Amino acid sequence: MADLKDPHRNTNGINGHLSNDHTTPPPSSPNAWSTPGSAAFDFRSDTVTTPTASMLAATQNCTLLDDVFREDPTTLSLESHIASLTGKDAALFVISGTLGNQLSVRTHLGGPPHSILADARSHVIAWEAGGIATLSGAMPIPVTPSNNHHLTLTDIRTHAILDTDNHFAPTRLLSLENTLGGTILPLSDCRSIATWARKQDPPIKLHLDGARLWEACDDVF
Ligand SMILES: Cc1ncc(COP(=O)(O)O)c(C=O)c1O
């Protein structure tokens, strides 16, 4: 087992990662990390934008200890940083956005019958291979925002299934996404949706796909 007091253990990775530390010099010869090219400015998707040399440096400096035993400083530090940034009790590092969504959705729900209401364009509805149906046994309720921009409480009240009659799949989760397709779901709408959801009996759970949350709240962070 690793000695946590070992002075030679590398514990500085997380600082390099989160503080955007540029102190590690870029590779001496130009490569795809140091000269990202035109893709760096291609915002069609995160699959075409390119990482930077400082991201590579952070990766090289991260610790490589065991996360199952909760002994990896980089992972622990990242999780506690994100928990405090978002005001949550805890955070869990997962290796993809899809995994984060599916785990979160599954964790929020009990067993069917139940439904999940989300924007019709959202990643959980449109881009996750029907995972909410297969992994959570949930009926998706895809909603097209009536303002053609973002979901509002009015949309949600119109489409949520609150009736618990045996014929229905009551809405147990609202899955929001911010940003969605480059548009911001305003904080005031998030708040009124959350307030309403928490007042229901039983309260309706809330999930936020925040794959691009940083883009939505530049000022806050
Ligand atoms: C809003 C949103 N959620 C989830 C994902 C899925 O992330 P990943 O590709 O890491 O599974 C993406 C990917 O682009 C996304 O844009």
The ligand as a MOL file (V3000), in Angstrom:
LIG
                    3D

  0  0  0     0  0            999 V3000
M  V30 BEGIN CTAB
M  V30 COUNTS 16 16 0 0 0
M  V30 BEGIN ATOM
M  V30 1 C -24.3470 18.4640 -22.7750 0
M  V30 2 C -23.5450 17.1970 -22.8790 0
M  V30 3 N -23.7630 16.2210 -22.0020 0
M  V30 4 C -23.0660 15.0650 -22.0530 0
M  V30 5 C -22.0960 14.8680 -23.0150 0
M  V30 6 C -21.4010 13.5460 -23.0640 0
M  V30 7 O -20.0710 13.6560 -22.7330 0
M  V30 8 P -19.0850 12.4400 -23.0830 0
M  V30 9 O -18.8110 12.5350 -24.5410 0
M  V30 10 O -17.8990 12.7230 -22.2130 0
M  V30 11 O -19.7900 11.1630 -22.7060 0
M  V30 12 C -21.8250 15.8630 -23.9490 0
M  V30 13 C -20.8110 15.6590 -24.9910 0
M  V30 14 O -20.5930 16.4570 -25.8510 0
M  V30 15 C -22.5730 17.0580 -23.8830 0
M  V30 16 O -22.4000 18.0290 -24.7670 0
M  V30 END ATOM
M  V30 BEGIN BOND
M  V30 1 1 1 2
M  V30 2 1 2 3
M  V30 3 2 2 15
M  V30 4 2 3 4
M  V30 5 1 4 5
M  V30 6 1 5 6
M  V30 7 2 5 12
M  V30 8 1 6 7
M  V30 9 1 7 8
M  V30 10 2 8 9
M  V30 11 1 8 10
M  V30 12 1 8 11
M  V30 13 1 12 13
M  V30 14 1 12 15
M  V30 15 2 13 14
M  V30 16 1 15 16
M  V30 END BOND
M  V30 END CTAB
M  END
